[in-house]
Amino acid sequence: MIEVTGSAIVTVAPDQATVPVTVVSTEETSSAASARTEREVARLVAFMKTLGAVEEDIRVEPIRVLPKGPQTYPLVRDEKPGDATATGPAPVKGFQASSQIQVRFTDLAKAAQFVSQARDNGASGVNVVRYSVGDPANGAGRARQAAFDAARQKAERLALMAGLKLGRVIRISMPSRDLLAAMAGMNRSTDSPQTDDVIRIEASVPKAKSVEVRASLDVAWAAE
């Protein structure tokens, strides 16, 4: 028996983009900061919808309010900056309310438009855009076929070195966790090692880059 591992990477064009943005407001009181951030979030979400995003594509994190200064959070009451009676070791200098929003676009042109205009419609900052393939199976078949071909070439060379003839395939296996990840459409960040059959990419906007699909197969042949 000759058993080898074949690996291959193919590239496919992404068909969706996920854009994370941040909304931050600073005001004298926590209630004012929270209210302003809430208004900006609503304005930003409305802009997302004009570009074709629907409720299922938008995820808004709860607003978080923190004092600007040495005072700890949560606050006992709503204080103004410089109030000598403020709770804590020193008076606060204002309050910052923030919210994280994530939106998915299936039209990459709309995603690029959103990135370029987000700050004019309520966003304080735009983070790294994640491009991906909506159907994780797209490209996976090509990658596996290429991985199998690579495995066969290895096995044929080994058989030739040993003076044997390659027979029928008796076993093919692949990492089950990676297959499940691909089926679930999971995307890995660029901080983590890329794993088999997981479609993922992270890139700066607005230009979309090809998505890499990697596959590995353990293949065993009978040797005659």
Secondary structure, 3 states (H helix, E strand, C coil): CEEEEEEEEEEECCCEEEEEEEEEEEECCHHHHHHHHHHHHHHHHHHHHHCCCCHHHEEECCCEEEECCCCCCCCCCCCCCCCCCCCCCCCCCCEEEEEEEEEEECCHHHHHHHHHHHHHHCCCEECCEEEECCCCCCCHHHHHHHHHHHHHHHHHHHHHHHCCCEEEEEEEECCHHHHHHHHHCCCCCCCCCCCCCCCECCECCCCCCCEEEEEEEEEEEEEC
